[in-house]
């Protein structure tokens, strides 16, 4: 598919720019490793949750538990920074 449609491509570009800006702002207050780990973790958890809702990917109990663990780890990293 790629970037063949203008609307989704623009939404992606704006979202990417916003994400980078927010990461840069977070790095003013958090160590780089923590900020990056939180940024990646939010993206990974968000993608998994979105796929479950948008594409009806199956969510087993074990997968849900690991998503909760991932989100808990993100929160823990932020609290301990």
C-alpha positions in Angstrom: 0.0 0.0 0.0 2.6 2.6 1.1 1.8 6.3 1.0 -0.6 6.2 -1.9 -3.5 8.1 -0.3 -3.0 11.7 0.7 -5.2 11.9 3.8 -3.7 8.9 5.7 -0.2 10.0 4.6 -0.7 13.5 6.0 -2.1 12.1 9.2 0.9 9.8 9.6 3.3 12.7 9.0 1.7 15.0 11.5 1.5 12.2 14.1 5.1 11.4 13.5 6.2 15.0 13.9 4.1 15.3 17.1 5.5 12.2 18.5 9.1 13.4 18.0 8.3 16.7 19.5 6.8 15.1 22.6 9.8 12.8 22.9 12.1 15.8 22.7 10.1 17.5 25.5 10.1 14.4 27.6 13.9 14.2 27.3 14.2 17.6 29.0 12.8 16.0 32.2 13.8 12.3 31.9 17.0 10.5 31.2 17.3 9.6 27.5 17.1 5.9 28.1 13.9 6.2 30.2 12.3 8.6 27.8 13.0 6.4 24.8 11.9 3.2 26.6 8.6 4.8 27.6 8.1 6.2 24.0 8.7 2.8 22.4 6.6 1.0 25.0 3.6 3.3 24.5 3.9 2.7 20.7 4.1 -1.0 21.1 1.2 -1.2 23.5 -0.8 1.2 21.4 -0.2 -0.8 18.3 -1.3 -4.0 19.9 -4.4 -2.5 21.4 -5.3 -0.8 18.2 -4.9 -4.0 16.2 -7.2 -5.8 18.6 -9.9 -3.2 18.1 -9.4 -2.2 14.5 -8.4 -5.6 12.9 -10.1 -7.9 15.4 -6.8 -9.6 16.2 -7.3 -12.2 18.9 -6.5 -11.3 22.4 -5.7 -14.3 24.6 -5.5 -14.0 28.4 -1.8 -14.4 28.2 -1.5 -11.6 25.6 -3.7 -9.3 27.7 -1.6 -10.1 30.8 1.6 -9.1 29.0 0.1 -5.9 27.7 -0.9 -5.0 31.3 2.7 -5.9 32.3 4.1 -3.7 29.6 1.9 -0.7 30.5 2.8 -1.3 34.2 6.5 -1.3 33.2 6.1 2.0 31.3 4.4 3.6 34.4 7.2 2.2 36.7 9.9 3.6 34.4 8.3 7.0 34.5 7.8 7.0 38.3 11.4 5.9 39.0 13.0 8.5 36.7 
